[in-house]
Amino acid sequence: MRRLAAFVALPPGDRRLLLEALSALAAVRVALRFVAVERVRAWAGRVTPGTRPVDKIVWAVGVVSRQLPGTTCLKSALALQRLLSRHGHVSELHIGVAREDEKFSAHAWLTCEGRILVGELEHDRFTRLVAWKAVGLPGTTVAAKSDPA
C-alpha cells in the first residue's frame, strides 16, 4: 500500500513516466523471450522527438527495475534505451564479457552524452564486445548502428 500511496502522491508527469518505464521494461522482457535480441535492440534504438530530460527517464527506469524481480542489466539497458530514444535522446548500448574462475559472464551498460546511465558499477571489469548506438532523425527508419569493439 505504501508504494501505491507514494505513486499517487507523485506529480502526474512523473506517474506517466513511471508507467512508460513499466511498459518499456515489460515489452523488453516479453520480446527477449520470443524475438532475436537484434530486433529488440533495433526497436529500442529508434529515435523520435521528445522533451523529457535524461535524468528523469533514468530515474523512472531505475525505480521500475528495482521493483520487478528478474530484471537484468540487459533488460534495464534496453528499456532505458527505448525510453531515451522515444524522448529524442541518442544513447549507446554496450555488451561486454568477462572470464572468472573458468566461467564467462556478460554485462550490458548504457551511455548517453558520455555518461554511463545503467550498468556502471561493474562495466570496467568487462571487455566490450559491441556497442549499438541509437541513430535516426524523426521520420526516418534507420534504427541503430553497430560498432564492434
N, CA, C and O atoms as a GROMACS GRO file, in nm:
protein
  596
    1MET      N    1   0.081  -0.120   0.000
    1MET     CA    2   0.000   0.000   0.000
    1MET      C    3   0.085   0.127   0.000
    1MET      O    4   0.046   0.229  -0.057
    2ARG      N    5   0.203   0.119   0.065
    2ARG     CA    6   0.289   0.237   0.069
    2ARG      C    7   0.337   0.275  -0.071
    2ARG      O    8   0.346   0.393  -0.104
    3ARG      N    9   0.367   0.173  -0.153
    3ARG     CA   10   0.412   0.202  -0.289
    3ARG      C   11   0.303   0.271  -0.369
    3ARG      O   12   0.330   0.366  -0.443
    4LEU      N   13   0.180   0.225  -0.354
    4LEU     CA   14   0.068   0.286  -0.425
    4LEU      C   15   0.046   0.429  -0.378
    4LEU      O   16   0.023   0.519  -0.459
    5ALA      N   17   0.054   0.451  -0.248
    5ALA     CA   18   0.038   0.586  -0.194
    5ALA      C   19   0.149   0.678  -0.244
    5ALA      O   20   0.124   0.794  -0.279
    6ALA      N   21   0.272   0.627  -0.248
    6ALA     CA   22   0.384   0.706  -0.298
    6ALA      C   23   0.364   0.738  -0.446
    6ALA      O   24   0.394   0.849  -0.491
    7PHE      N   25   0.314   0.641  -0.522
    7PHE     CA   26   0.289   0.662  -0.665
    7PHE      C   27   0.182   0.769  -0.686
    7PHE      O   28   0.200   0.859  -0.768
    8VAL      N   29   0.074   0.760  -0.613
    8VAL     CA   30  -0.036   0.857  -0.626
    8VAL      C   31   0.009   0.997  -0.584
    8VAL      O   32  -0.041   1.096  -0.638
    9ALA      N   33   0.102   1.006  -0.490
    9ALA     CA   34   0.149   1.136  -0.443
    9ALA      C   35   0.241   1.206  -0.543
    9ALA      O   36   0.266   1.325  -0.530
   10LEU      N   37   0.292   1.133  -0.641
   10LEU     CA   38   0.381   1.193  -0.741
   10LEU      C   39   0.306   1.288  -0.833
   10LEU      O   40   0.185   1.275  -0.851
   11PRO      N   41   0.378   1.385  -0.890
   11PRO     CA   42   0.315   1.471  -0.991
   11PRO      C   43   0.268   1.386  -1.110
   11PRO      O   44   0.328   1.282  -1.138
   12PRO      N   45   0.164   1.428  -1.181
   12PRO     CA   46   0.111   1.350  -1.293
   12PRO      C   47   0.217   1.314  -1.399
   12PRO      O   48   0.214   1.204  -1.453
   13GLY      N   49   0.307   1.405  -1.428
   13GLY     CA   50   0.412   1.377  -1.527
   13GLY      C   51   0.504   1.264  -1.484
   13GLY      O   52   0.544   1.182  -1.567
   14ASP      N   53   0.537   1.260  -1.356
   14ASP     CA   54   0.621   1.152  -1.304
   14ASP      C   55   0.548   1.019  -1.306
   14ASP      O   56   0.606   0.915  -1.336
   15ARG      N   57   0.420   1.022  -1.272
   15ARG     CA   58   0.340   0.897  -1.277
   15ARG      C   59   0.336   0.843  -1.419
   15ARG      O   60   0.352   0.723  -1.441
   16ARG      N   61   0.316   0.932  -1.514
   16ARG     CA   62   0.310   0.888  -1.655
   16ARG      C   63   0.445   0.830  -1.698
   16ARG      O   64   0.449   0.729  -1.768
   17LEU      N   65   0.553   0.893  -1.658
   17LEU     CA   66   0.686   0.844  -1.695
   17LEU      C   67   0.713   0.708  -1.632
   17LEU      O   68   0.772   0.621  -1.697
   18LEU      N   69   0.671   0.687  -1.508
   18LEU     CA   70   0.686   0.555  -1.445
   18LEU      C   71   0.606   0.450  -1.519
   18LEU      O   72   0.652   0.337  -1.535
   19LEU      N   73   0.487   0.485  -1.563
   19LEU     CA   74   0.407   0.390  -1.641
   19LEU      C   75   0.471   0.360  -1.776
   19LEU      O   76   0.466   0.247  -1.824
   20GLU      N   77   0.532   0.461  -1.838
   20GLU     CA   78   0.607   0.439  -1.962
   20GLU      C   79   0.724   0.344  -1.938
   20GLU      O   80   0.750   0.254  -2.018
   21ALA      N   81   0.795   0.365  -1.827
   21ALA     CA   82   0.909   0.279  -1.793
   21ALA      C   83   0.862   0.136  -1.769
   21ALA      O   84   0.926   0.041  -1.814
   22LEU      N   85   0.753   0.120  -1.697
   22LEU     CA   86   0.697  -0.014  -1.673
   22LEU      C   87   0.659  -0.080  -1.804
   22LEU      O   88   0.687  -0.198  -1.825
   23SER      N   89   0.596  -0.006  -1.892
   23SER     CA   90   0.556  -0.059  -2.022
   23SER      C   91   0.678  -0.100  -2.105
   23SER      O   92   0.678  -0.207  -2.165
   24ALA      N   93   0.780  -0.016  -2.108
   24ALA     CA   94   0.901  -0.047  -2.185
   24ALA      C   95   0.972  -0.169  -2.129
   24ALA      O   96   1.015  -0.256  -2.205
   25LEU      N   97   0.985  -0.177  -1.997
   25LEU     CA   98   1.053  -0.291  -1.936
   25LEU      C   99   0.974  -0.419  -1.959
   25LEU      O  100   1.032  -0.524  -1.986
   26ALA      N  101   0.843  -0.413  -1.948
   26ALA     CA  102   0.759  -0.531  -1.973
   26ALA      C  103   0.771  -0.575  -2.119
   26ALA      O  104   0.781  -0.694  -2.147
   27ALA      N  105   0.770  -0.479  -2.211
   27ALA     CA  106   0.783  -0.512  -2.353
   27ALA      C  107   0.918  -0.578  -2.383
   27ALA      O  108   0.924  -0.674  -2.459
   28VAL      N  109   1.025  -0.526  -2.323
   28VAL     CA  110   1.158  -0.584  -2.343
   28VAL      C  111   1.162  -0.726  -2.288
   28VAL      O  112   1.213  -0.817  -2.353
   29ARG      N  113   1.108  -0.746  -2.170
   29ARG     CA  114   1.108  -0.880  -2.108
   29ARG      C  115   1.036  -0.981  -2.195
   29ARG      O  116   1.086  -1.092  -2.215
   30VAL      N  117   0.920  -0.945  -2.247
   30VAL     CA  118   0.844  -1.037  -2.333
   30VAL      C  119   0.916  -1.057  -2.466
   30VAL      O  120   0.930  -1.170  -2.513
   31ALA      N  121   0.961  -0.948  -2.526
   31ALA     CA  122   1.026  -0.956  -2.657
   31ALA      C  123   1.152  -1.042  -2.654
   31ALA      O  124   1.178  -1.118  -2.747
   32LEU      N  125   1.231  -1.032  -2.547
   32LEU     CA  126   1.354  -1.111  -2.539
   32LEU      C  127   1.326  -1.261  -2.532
   32LEU      O  128   1.414  -1.341  -2.562
   33ARG      N  129   1.207  -1.299  -2.492
   33ARG     CA  130   1.169  -1.441  -2.490
   33ARG      C  131   1.134  -1.493  -2.629
   33ARG      O  132   1.153  -1.612  -2.657
   34PHE      N  133   1.083  -1.407  -2.716
   34PHE     CA  134   1.027  -1.453  -2.843
   34PHE      C  135   1.094  -1.397  -2.968
   34PHE      O  136   1.072  -1.449  -3.078
   35VAL      N  137   1.174  -1.294  -2.954
   35VAL     CA  138   1.232  -1.225  -3.069
   35VAL      C  139   1.383  -1.216  -3.050
   35VAL      O  140   1.432  -1.207  -2.937
   36ALA      N  141   1.456  -1.219  -3.159
   36ALA     CA  142   1.602  -1.205  -3.153
   36ALA      C  143   1.640  -1.071  -3.091
   36ALA      O  144   1.574  -0.969  -3.114
   37VAL      N  145   1.747  -1.072  -3.013
   37VAL     CA  146   1.791  -0.951  -2.944
   37VAL      C  147   1.819  -0.838  -3.042
   37VAL      O  148   1.799  -0.721  -3.009
   38GLU      N  149   1.864  -0.870  -3.163
   38GLU     CA  150   1.891  -0.768  -3.265
   38GLU      C  151   1.764  -0.689  -3.298
   38GLU      O  152   1.770  -0.567  -3.315
   39ARG      N  153   1.651  -0.756  -3.308
   39ARG     CA  154   1.525  -0.686  -3.338
   39ARG      C  155   1.478  -0.603  -3.219
   39ARG      O  156   1.426  -0.493  -3.236
   40VAL      N  157   1.498  -0.655  -3.099
   40VAL     CA  158   1.460  -0.580  -2.979
   40VAL      C  159   1.546  -0.455  -2.969
   40VAL      O  160   1.496  -0.346  -2.939
   41ARG      N  161   1.675  -0.470  -2.994
   41ARG     CA  162   1.767  -0.358  -2.989
   41ARG      C  163   1.732  -0.252  -3.094
   41ARG      O  164   1.736  -0.133  -3.065
   42ALA      N  165   1.697  -0.296  -3.214
   42ALA     CA  166   1.660  -0.201  -3.319
   42ALA      C  167   1.534  -0.122  -3.280
   42ALA      O  168   1.526  -0.002  -3.303
   43TRP      N  169   1.438  -0.191  -3.220
   43TRP     CA  170   1.316  -0.124  -3.173
   43TRP      C  171   1.350  -0.024  -3.062
   43TRP      O  172   1.299   0.088  -3.060
   44ALA      N  173   1.436  -0.066  -2.970
   44ALA     CA  174   1.471   0.020  -2.856
   44ALA      C  175   1.547   0.143  -2.900
   44ALA      O  176   1.539   0.247  -2.835
   45GLY      N  177   1.622   0.133  -3.010
   45GLY     CA  178   1.707   0.243  -3.053
   45GLY      C  179   1.649   0.335  -3.159
   45GLY      O  180   1.722   0.414  -3.218
   46ARG      N  181   1.520   0.326  -3.184
   46ARG     CA  182   1.457   0.411  -3.284
   46ARG      C  183   1.427   0.548  -3.223
   46ARG      O  184   1.334   0.562  -3.144
   47VAL      N  185   1.507   0.648  -3.260
   47VAL     CA  186   1.496   0.782  -3.200
   47VAL      C  187   1.380   0.860  -3.260
   47VAL      O  188   1.363   0.866  -3.382
   48THR      N  189   1.300   0.919  -3.172
   48THR     CA  190   1.188   1.004  -3.212
   48THR      C  191   1.195   1.133  -3.130
   48THR      O  192   1.267   1.138  -3.030
   49PRO      N  193   1.122   1.237  -3.170
   49PRO     CA  194   1.129   1.362  -3.093
   49PRO      C  195   1.067   1.346  -2.955
   49PRO      O  196   0.973   1.269  -2.936
   50GLY      N  197   1.120   1.419  -2.860
   50GLY     CA  198   1.066   1.414  -2.724
   50GLY      C  199   1.121   1.527  -2.640
   50GLY      O  200   1.206   1.604  -2.685
   51THR      N  201   1.071   1.537  -2.518
   51THR     CA  202   1.109   1.651  -2.436
   51THR      C  203   1.155   1.616  -2.295
   51THR      O  204   1.202   1.704  -2.223
   52ARG      N  205   1.142   1.492  -2.254
   52ARG     CA  206   1.179   1.456  -2.116
   52ARG      C  207   1.330   1.463  -2.096
   52ARG      O  208   1.405   1.422  -2.185
   53PRO      N  209   1.376   1.515  -1.982
   53PRO     CA  210   1.520   1.518  -1.954
   53PRO      C  211   1.574   1.378  -1.924
   53PRO      O  212   1.503   1.293  -1.870
   54VAL      N  213   1.699   1.356  -1.959
   54VAL     CA  214   1.765   1.226  -1.942
   54VAL      C  215   1.756   1.178  -1.797
   54VAL      O  216   1.718   1.064  -1.773
   55ASP      N  217   1.790   1.264  -1.701
   55ASP     CA  218   1.793   1.221  -1.561
   55ASP      C  219   1.656   1.173  -1.511
   55ASP      O  220   1.649   1.081  -1.431
   56LYS      N  221   1.550   1.235  -1.558
   56LYS     CA  222   1.415   1.195  -1.517
   56LYS      C  223   1.382   1.057  -1.574
   56LYS      O  224   1.319   0.976  -1.506
   57ILE      N  225   1.424   1.030  -1.696
   57ILE     CA  226   1.399   0.900  -1.759
   57ILE      C  227   1.480   0.792  -1.688
   57ILE      O  228   1.428   0.682  -1.663
   58VAL      N  229   1.605   0.821  -1.655
   58VAL     CA  230   1.690   0.726  -1.582
   58VAL      C  231   1.626   0.694  -1.447
   58VAL      O  232   1.623   0.579  -1.404
   59TRP      N  233   1.575   0.796  -1.380
   59TRP     CA  234   1.508   0.776  -1.251
   59TRP      C  235   1.391   0.679  -1.265
   59TRP      O  236   1.379   0.585  -1.187
   60ALA      N  237   1.306   0.703  -1.364
   60ALA     CA  238   1.186   0.620  -1.382
   60ALA      C  239   1.221   0.474  -1.410
   60ALA      O  240   1.162   0.384  -1.351
   61VAL      N  241   1.316   0.451  -1.499
   61VAL     CA  242   1.355   0.312  -1.530
   61VAL      C  243   1.420   0.248  -1.409
   61VAL      O  244   1.400   0.129  -1.384
   62GLY      N  245   1.498   0.323  -1.334
   62GLY     CA  246   1.560   0.269  -1.212
   62GLY      C  247   1.458   0.227  -1.109
   62GLY      O  248   1.470   0.120  -1.049
   63VAL      N  249   1.357   0.310  -1.087
   63VAL     CA  250   1.252   0.277  -0.991
   63VAL      C  251   1.180   0.148  -1.032
   63VAL      O  252   1.164   0.058  -0.951
   64VAL      N  253   1.139   0.141  -1.157
   64VAL     CA  254   1.066   0.024  -1.205
   64VAL      C  255   1.155  -0.100  -1.204
   64VAL      O  256   1.110  -0.208  -1.166
   65SER      N  257   1.280  -0.087  -1.246
   65SER     CA  258   1.372  -0.202  -1.249
   65SER      C  259   1.393  -0.261  -1.110
   65SER      O  260   1.401  -0.383  -1.095
   66ARG      N  261   1.403  -0.175  -1.010
   66ARG     CA  262   1.422  -0.225  -0.873
   66ARG      C  263   1.299  -0.296  -0.818
   66ARG      O  264   1.311  -0.380  -0.729
   67GLN      N  265   1.182  -0.264  -0.870
   67GLN     CA  266   1.058  -0.323  -0.820
   67GLN      C  267   1.022  -0.455  -0.888
   67GLN      O  268   0.946  -0.534  -0.832
   68LEU      N  269   1.076  -0.479  -1.008
   68LEU     CA  270   1.041  -0.601  -1.082
   68LEU      C  271   1.149  -0.707  -1.064
   68LEU      O  272   1.263  -0.686  -1.106
   69PRO      N  273   1.116  -0.820  -1.003
   69PRO     CA  274   1.214  -0.927  -0.987
   69PRO      C  275   1.259  -0.980  -1.123
   69PRO      O  276   1.182  -0.981  -1.219
   70GLY      N  277   1.383  -1.022  -1.129
   70GLY     CA  278   1.435  -1.081  -1.252
   70GLY      C  279   1.481  -0.981  -1.356
   70GLY      O  280   1.511  -1.018  -1.469
   71THR      N  281   1.487  -0.854  -1.319
   71THR     CA  282   1.533  -0.753  -1.413
   71THR      C  283   1.685  -0.758  -1.420
   71THR      O  284   1.754  -0.742  -1.319
   72THR      N  285   1.737  -0.780  -1.539
   72THR     CA  286   1.881  -0.789  -1.561
   72THR      C  287   1.935  -0.658  -1.616
   72THR      O  288   1.859  -0.568  -1.650
   73CYS      N  289   2.067  -0.649  -1.623
   73CYS     CA  290   2.130  -0.530  -1.678
   73CYS      C  291   2.088  -0.509  -1.824
   73CYS      O  292   2.067  -0.396  -1.867
   74LEU      N  293   2.076  -0.618  -1.901
   74LEU     CA  294   2.035  -0.606  -2.041
   74LEU      C  295   1.891  -0.555  -2.052
   74LEU      O  296   1.863  -0.466  -2.133
   75LYS      N  297   1.803  -0.608  -1.972
   75LYS     CA  298   1.663  -0.564  -1.976
   75LYS      C  299   1.650  -0.418  -1.937
   75LYS      O  300   1.577  -0.342  -2.001
   76SER      N  301   1.720  -0.378  -1.832
   76SER     CA  302   1.716  -0.237  -1.789
   76SER      C  303   1.775  -0.145  -1.896
   76SER      O  304   1.720  -0.040  -1.925
   77ALA      N  305   1.888  -0.187  -1.954
   77ALA     CA  306   1.954  -0.104  -2.056
   77ALA      C  307   1.867  -0.089  -2.180
   77ALA      O  308   1.857   0.021  -2.235
   78LEU      N  309   1.804  -0.197  -2.224
   78LEU     CA  310   1.717  -0.189  -2.342
   78LEU      C  311   1.592  -0.105  -2.314
   78LEU      O  312   1.551  -0.025  -2.399
   79ALA      N  313   1.533  -0.121  -2.198
   79ALA     CA  314   1.416  -0.040  -2.163
   79ALA      C  315   1.454   0.108  -2.154
   79ALA      O  316   1.380   0.194  -2.201
   80LEU      N  317   1.569   0.136  -2.093
   80LEU     CA  318   1.614   0.274  -2.083
   80LEU      C  319   1.644   0.331  -2.221
   80LEU      O  320   1.609   0.445  -2.250
   81GLN      N  321   1.710   0.251  -2.307
   81GLN     CA  322   1.738   0.300  -2.442
   81GLN      C  323   1.608   0.330  -2.517
   81GLN      O  324   1.599   0.429  -2.589
   82ARG      N  325   1.508   0.245  -2.499
   82ARG     CA  326   1.379   0.268  -2.565
   82ARG      C  327   1.317   0.400  -2.520
   82ARG      O  328   1.272   0.479  -2.603
   83LEU      N  329   1.316   0.425  -2.389
   83LEU     CA  330   1.255   0.549  -2.341
   83LEU      C  331   1.337   0.671  -2.380
   83LEU      O  332   1.281   0.774  -2.417
   84LEU      N  333   1.469   0.660  -2.371
   84LEU     CA  334   1.553   0.773  -2.413
   84LEU      C  335   1.530   0.804  -2.560
   84LEU      O  336   1.514   0.920  -2.599
   85SER      N  337   1.528   0.700  -2.643
   85SER     CA  338   1.505   0.718  -2.787
   85SER      C  339   1.369   0.780  -2.813
   85SER      O  340   1.354   0.867  -2.898
   86ARG      N  341   1.271   0.733  -2.739
   86ARG     CA  342   1.134   0.783  -2.755
   86ARG      C  343   1.124   0.931  -2.720
   86ARG      O  344   1.035   1.001  -2.769
   87HIS      N  345   1.215   0.977  -2.636
   87HIS     CA  346   1.214   1.118  -2.595
   87HIS      C  347   1.326   1.198  -2.659
   87HIS      O  348   1.365   1.303  -2.609
   88GLY      N  349   1.380   1.146  -2.772
   88GLY     CA  350   1.473   1.224  -2.853
   88GLY      C  351   1.619   1.220  -2.813
   88GLY      O  352   1.698   1.301  -2.862
   89HIS      N  353   1.658   1.129  -2.724
   89HIS     CA  354   1.797   1.122  -2.679
   89HIS      C  355   1.868   1.003  -2.744
   89HIS      O  356   1.815   0.891  -2.745
   90VAL      N  357   1.986   1.027  -2.796
   90VAL     CA  358   2.066   0.921  -2.858
   90VAL      C  359   2.152   0.857  -2.750
   90VAL      O  360   2.220   0.927  -2.674
   91SER      N  361   2.148   0.725  -2.742
   91SER     CA  362   2.227   0.653  -2.642
   91SER      C  363   2.300   0.538  -2.710
   91SER      O  364   2.276   0.508  -2.827
   92GLU      N  365   2.389   0.474  -2.635
   92GLU     CA  366   2.468   0.364  -2.690
   92GLU      C  367   2.465   0.247  -2.592
   92GLU      O  368   2.501   0.260  -2.475
   93LEU      N  369   2.421   0.132  -2.642
   93LEU     CA  370   2.414   0.009  -2.564
   93LEU      C  371   2.544  -0.069  -2.582
   93LEU      O  372   2.583  -0.099  -2.695
   94HIS      N  373   2.610  -0.101  -2.472
   94HIS     CA  374   2.737  -0.175  -2.474
   94HIS      C  375   2.715  -0.314  -2.417
   94HIS      O  376   2.646  -0.331  -2.316
   95ILE      N  377   2.775  -0.414  -2.481
   95ILE     CA  378   2.772  -0.552  -2.431
   95ILE      C  379   2.916  -0.595  -2.412
   95ILE      O  380   2.998  -0.580  -2.503
   96GLY      N  381   2.947  -0.649  -2.295
   96GLY     CA  382   3.082  -0.695  -2.267
   96GLY      C  383   3.081  -0.831  -2.199
   96GLY      O  384   2.978  -0.876  -2.150
   97VAL      N  385   3.198  -0.895  -2.198
   97VAL     CA  386   3.213  -1.025  -2.132
   97VAL      C  387   3.334  -1.022  -2.041
   97VAL      O  388   3.426  -0.942  -2.059
   98ALA      N  389   3.333  -1.111  -1.943
   98ALA     CA  390   3.446  -1.129  -1.852
   98ALA      C  391   3.459  -1.278  -1.824
   98ALA      O  392   3.362  -1.353  -1.832
   99ARG      N  393   3.580  -1.318  -1.790
   99ARG     CA  394   3.604  -1.458  -1.756
   99ARG      C  395   3.647  -1.463  -1.610
   99ARG      O  396   3.744  -1.398  -1.570
  100GLU      N  397   3.574  -1.541  -1.533
  100GLU     CA  398   3.605  -1.555  -1.390
  100GLU      C  399   3.596  -1.702  -1.353
  100GLU      O  400   3.495  -1.766  -1.378
  101ASP      N  401   3.701  -1.755  -1.294
  101ASP     CA  402   3.701  -1.894  -1.248
  101ASP      C  403   3.652  -1.989  -1.356
  101ASP      O  404   3.565  -2.073  -1.332
  102GLU      N  405   3.709  -1.977  -1.475
  102GLU     CA  406   3.676  -2.064  -1.588
  102GLU      C  407   3.532  -2.049  -1.638
  102GLU      O  408   3.485  -2.133  -1.714
  103LYS      N  409   3.463  -1.944  -1.598
  103LYS     CA  410   3.327  -1.919  -1.644
  103LYS      C  411   3.321  -1.782  -1.710
  103LYS      O  412   3.388  -1.688  -1.668
  104PHE      N  413   3.238  -1.772  -1.812
  104PHE     CA  414   3.216  -1.644  -1.878
  104PHE      C  415   3.091  -1.579  -1.819
  104PHE      O  416   2.994  -1.646  -1.785
  105SER      N  417   3.096  -1.448  -1.809
  105SER     CA  418   2.977  -1.373  -1.770
  105SER      C  419   2.964  -1.254  -1.864
  105SER      O  420   3.063  -1.207  -1.921
  106ALA      N  421   2.843  -1.207  -1.880
  106ALA     CA  422   2.816  -1.096  -1.971
  106ALA      C  423   2.754  -0.981  -1.892
  106ALA      O  424   2.696  -1.001  -1.786
  107HIS      N  425   2.768  -0.862  -1.947
  107HIS     CA  426   2.714  -0.743  -1.882
  107HIS      C  427   2.674  -0.642  -1.989
  107HIS      O  428   2.737  -0.635  -2.095
  108ALA      N  429   2.570  -0.566  -1.962
  108ALA     CA  430   2.526  -0.460  -2.052
  108ALA      C  431   2.525  -0.328  -1.976
  108ALA      O  432   2.491  -0.323  -1.857
  109TRP      N  433   2.564  -0.222  -2.044
  109TRP     CA  434   2.554  -0.089  -1.985
  109TRP      C  435   2.515   0.009  -2.095
  109TRP      O  436   2.538  -0.016  -2.214
  110LEU      N  437   2.458   0.121  -2.055
  110LEU     CA  438   2.407   0.219  -2.150
  110LEU      C  439   2.470   0.354  -2.122
  110LEU      O  440   2.478   0.399  -2.008
  111THR      N  441   2.516   0.419  -2.230
  111THR     CA  442   2.575   0.552  -2.217
  111THR      C  443   2.493   0.653  -2.297
  111THR      O  444   2.428   0.619  -2.397
  112CYS      N  445   2.498   0.775  -2.252
  112CYS     CA  446   2.431   0.886  -2.321
  112CYS      C  447   2.509   1.012  -2.286
  112CYS      O  448   2.534   1.041  -2.169
  113GLU      N  449   2.546   1.086  -2.388
  113GLU     CA  450   2.620   1.211  -2.368
  113GLU      C  451   2.746   1.190  -2.284
  113GLU      O  452   2.780   1.273  -2.200
  114GLY      N  453   2.814   1.076  -2.305
  114GLY     CA  454   2.938   1.047  -2.235
  114GLY      C  455   2.924   0.995  -2.094
  114GLY      O  456   3.024   0.972  -2.026
  115ARG      N  457   2.801   0.975  -2.047
  115ARG     CA  458   2.777   0.926  -1.911
  115ARG      C  459   2.722   0.784  -1.915
  115ARG      O  460   2.642   0.751  -2.002
  116ILE      N  461   2.765   0.702  -1.820
  116ILE     CA  462   2.706   0.569  -1.806
  116ILE      C  463   2.580   0.585  -1.722
  116ILE      O  464   2.586   0.633  -1.608
  117LEU      N  465   2.468   0.544  -1.778
  117LEU     CA  466   2.339   0.564  -1.711
  117LEU      C  467   2.290   0.441  -1.637
  117LEU      O  468   2.222   0.454  -1.535
  118VAL      N  469   2.322   0.324  -1.686
  118VAL     CA  470   2.282   0.199  -1.621
  118VAL      C  471   2.394   0.098  -1.643
  118VAL      O  472   2.455   0.094  -1.750
  119GLY      N  473   2.421   0.017  -1.540
  119GLY     CA  474   2.526  -0.084  -1.550
  119GLY      C  475   2.665  -0.032  -1.518
  119GLY      O  476   2.764  -0.098  -1.550
  120GLU      N  477   2.674   0.083  -1.456
  120GLU     CA  478   2.804   0.146  -1.432
  120GLU      C  479   2.888   0.077  -1.326
  120GLU      O  480   3.011   0.087  -1.330
  121LEU      N  481   2.827   0.010  -1.233
  121LEU     CA  482   2.902  -0.045  -1.119
  121LEU      C  483   3.006  -0.148  -1.158
  121LEU      O  484   3.112  -0.155  -1.096
  122GLU      N  485   2.978  -0.229  -1.259
  122GLU     CA  486   3.069  -0.338  -1.294
  122GLU      C  487   3.128  -0.327  -1.434
  122GLU      O  488   3.207  -0.413  -1.472
  123HIS      N  489   3.095  -0.227  -1.510
  123HIS     CA  490   3.131  -0.226  -1.651
  123HIS      C  491   3.281  -0.234  -1.677
  123HIS      O  492   3.322  -0.292  -1.778
  124ASP      N  493   3.364  -0.180  -1.589
  124ASP     CA  494   3.507  -0.175  -1.618
  124ASP      C  495   3.578  -0.310  -1.604
  124ASP      O  496   3.694  -0.321  -1.645
  125ARG      N  497   3.515  -0.411  -1.548
  125ARG     CA  498   3.579  -0.542  -1.544
  125ARG      C  499   3.540  -0.630  -1.663
  125ARG      O  500   3.584  -0.744  -1.673
  126PHE      N  501   3.459  -0.575  -1.754
  126PHE     CA  502   3.416  -0.648  -1.873
  126PHE      C  503   3.485  -0.593  -1.997
  126PHE      O  504   3.507  -0.472  -2.009
  127THR      N  505   3.519  -0.683  -2.088
  127THR     CA  506   3.575  -0.644  -2.216
  127THR      C  507   3.459  -0.620  -2.311
  127THR      O  508   3.378  -0.709  -2.335
  128ARG      N  509   3.453  -0.500  -2.365
  128ARG     CA  510   3.341  -0.466  -2.454
  128ARG      C  511   3.353  -0.543  -2.585
  128ARG      O  512   3.458  -0.542  -2.650
  129LEU      N  513   3.244  -0.608  -2.623
  129LEU     CA  514   3.239  -0.681  -2.750
  129LEU      C  515   3.177  -0.596  -2.860
  129LEU      O  516   3.224  -0.595  -2.974
  130VAL      N  517   3.071  -0.526  -2.825
  130VAL     CA  518   2.997  -0.449  -2.926
  130VAL      C  519   2.926  -0.333  -2.858
  130VAL      O  520   2.895  -0.337  -2.739
  131ALA      N  521   2.903  -0.229  -2.936
  131ALA     CA  522   2.822  -0.116  -2.889
  131ALA      C  523   2.726  -0.080  -3.001
  131ALA      O  524   2.765  -0.070  -3.117
  132TRP      N  525   2.601  -0.060  -2.964
  132TRP     CA  526   2.498  -0.022  -3.061
  132TRP      C  527   2.449   0.117  -3.027
  132TRP      O  528   2.397   0.141  -2.918
  133LYS      N  529   2.467   0.208  -3.121
  133LYS     CA  530   2.424   0.346  -3.099
  133LYS      C  531   2.289   0.368  -3.166
  133LYS      O  532   2.272   0.338  -3.284
  134ALA      N  533   2.196   0.420  -3.091
  134ALA     CA  534   2.066   0.456  -3.148
  134ALA      C  535   2.088   0.575  -3.239
  134ALA      O  536   2.152   0.673  -3.200
  135VAL      N  537   2.036   0.568  -3.358
  135VAL     CA  538   2.051   0.677  -3.455
  135VAL      C  539   1.919   0.701  -3.524
  135VAL      O  540   1.822   0.626  -3.506
  136GLY      N  541   1.916   0.804  -3.603
  136GLY     CA  542   1.798   0.832  -3.684
  136GLY      C  543   1.733   0.962  -3.643
  136GLY      O  544   1.722   0.994  -3.525
  137LEU      N  545   1.691   1.033  -3.740
  137LEU     CA  546   1.618   1.155  -3.715
  137LEU      C  547   1.470   1.124  -3.717
  137LEU      O  548   1.429   1.024  -3.777
  138PRO      N  549   1.390   1.204  -3.653
  138PRO     CA  550   1.246   1.179  -3.656
  138PRO      C  551   1.197   1.162  -3.800
  138PRO      O  552   1.231   1.240  -3.889
  139GLY      N  553   1.117   1.058  -3.820
  139GLY     CA  554   1.063   1.031  -3.952
  139GLY      C  555   1.147   0.936  -4.036
  139GLY      O  556   1.103   0.895  -4.143
  140THR      N  557   1.267   0.901  -3.990
  140THR     CA  558   1.349   0.806  -4.064
  140THR      C  559   1.327   0.666  -4.010
  140THR      O  560   1.269   0.648  -3.903
  141THR      N  561   1.372   0.568  -4.086
  141THR     CA  562   1.355   0.430  -4.041
  141THR      C  563   1.486   0.367  -3.999
  141THR      O  564   1.489   0.249  -3.963
  142VAL      N  565   1.595   0.442  -4.002
  142VAL     CA  566   1.723   0.389  -3.957
  142VAL      C  567   1.714   0.368  -3.807
  142VAL      O  568   1.681   0.461  -3.733
  143ALA      N  569   1.744   0.247  -3.760
  143ALA     CA  570   1.722   0.217  -3.618
  143ALA      C  571   1.848   0.223  -3.536
  143ALA      O  572   1.847   0.284  -3.429
  144ALA      N  573   1.955   0.163  -3.579
  144ALA     CA  574   2.074   0.160  -3.494
  144ALA      C  575   2.196   0.126  -3.576
  144ALA      O  576   2.186   0.072  -3.686
  145LYS      N  577   2.309   0.158  -3.522
  145LYS     CA  578   2.436   0.136  -3.589
  145LYS      C  579   2.525   0.056  -3.495
  145LYS      O  580   2.539   0.091  -3.378
  146SER      N  581   2.585  -0.049  -3.546
  146SER     CA  582   2.669  -0.136  -3.465
  146SER      C  583   2.814  -0.091  -3.473
  146SER      O  584   2.863  -0.054  -3.579
  147ASP      N  585   2.881  -0.095  -3.360
  147ASP     CA  586   3.023  -0.060  -3.352
  147ASP      C  587   3.095  -0.172  -3.279
  147ASP      O  588   3.107  -0.168  -3.157
  148PRO      N  589   3.145  -0.274  -3.353
  148PRO     CA  590   3.216  -0.381  -3.283
  148PRO      C  591   3.343  -0.328  -3.219
  148PRO      O  592   3.408  -0.239  -3.272
  149ALA      N  593   3.375  -0.384  -3.106
  149ALA     CA  594   3.494  -0.339  -3.032
  149ALA      C  595   3.620  -0.382  -3.102
  149ALA      O  596   3.730  -0.354  -3.054
   0.00000   0.00000   0.00000
